[in-house]
Amino acid sequence: MTSTVDSSRVRAVIHRPAAMGAFEFVVLATLRAAQLMRGCLPRVDGTHRPTITAQCEVAEGKVTQMPRATSGVVEPGAALLRS
């Protein structure tokens, strides 16, 4: 039996930074994907879906978690984006 591989369906694996836990990576990428779907400009080149673009941005360090506010009040979605 022979198998054929459709090269258009080959997917690359996006590796998270070694210093970042899997949960943090998923949460940051999810929040960033929501921002991208609301119209924010991507920080990486390419024409991917918002979820893949968000993962690439987090993996490349272009989107990180901001330090917690000392007042304890953090607005939803504000815990992203490093300029």
MOMO-V734965 format. One record per residue. N is the residue number from 0. RES is the residue in three letters. SS is DSSP state (helix for helix, strand for strand, loop for the rest). Layout:
n->{N;N}
res->{RES;RES}
ss->{SS;SS}
This chain:
n->{0;1;2;3;4;5;6;7;8;9;10;11;12;13;14;15;16;17;18;19;20;21;22;23;24;25;26;27;28;29;30;31;32;33;34;35;36;37;38;39;40;41;42;43;44;45;46;47;48;49;50;51;52;53;54;55;56;57;58;59;60;61;62;63;64;65;66;67;68;69;70;71;72;73;74;75;76;77;78;79;80;81;82}
res->{MET;THR;SER;THR;VAL;ASP;SER;SER;ARG;VAL;ARG;ALA;VAL;ILE;HIS;ARG;PRO;ALA;ALA;MET;GLY;ALA;PHE;GLU;PHE;VAL;VAL;LEU;ALA;THR;LEU;ARG;ALA;ALA;GLN;LEU;MET;ARG;GLY;CYS;LEU;PRO;ARG;VAL;ASP;GLY;THR;HIS;ARG;PRO;THR;ILE;THR;ALA;GLN;CYS;GLU;VAL;ALA;GLU;GLY;LYS;VAL;THR;GLN;MET;PRO;ARG;ALA;THR;SER;GLY;VAL;VAL;GLU;PRO;GLY;ALA;ALA;LEU;LEU;ARG;SER}
ss->{loop;loop;loop;loop;loop;loop;helix;helix;helix;loop;loop;loop;loop;loop;loop;loop;loop;loop;loop;loop;loop;helix;helix;helix;helix;helix;helix;helix;helix;helix;helix;helix;helix;helix;helix;helix;helix;loop;loop;loop;loop;loop;loop;loop;loop;loop;loop;loop;loop;helix;helix;helix;helix;helix;helix;helix;helix;helix;helix;loop;loop;loop;loop;loop;loop;loop;loop;loop;loop;loop;loop;loop;loop;loop;loop;loop;loop;loop;loop;loop;loop;loop;loop}
